[in-house]
Amino acid sequence: MELPTLGRLILEDAETGKVVEVNTSVLRHRNAFKERQAKAQAELAKLFRSANIDSIQLLTGVPYGAALGKFFETREKRRARG
């Protein structure tokens, strides 16, 4: 969701093979990445809701056990109500 300040990075898009160089020391670049990620996540959540697909967002740096438990608990309650 956010780029750490690591200096210059060379990144390759796994799907397209396109290679770009990004200077993560530049705040403007990190902010632009963060905004694009937030927009993409919001669009994905909207798509899932419109298709009645349950979803959960898990982040690599955050413990996920409690979030998964709550997700399945909420899902079961909703299903029980019909």
Secondary structure, 3 states (H helix, E strand, C coil): CCCCCCCEEEEECCCCCCEEEEECCCHHHHHHHHHHHHHHHHHHHHHHHHCCCCCCCCCCCCCCHHHHHHHHHHHHHHHHHC
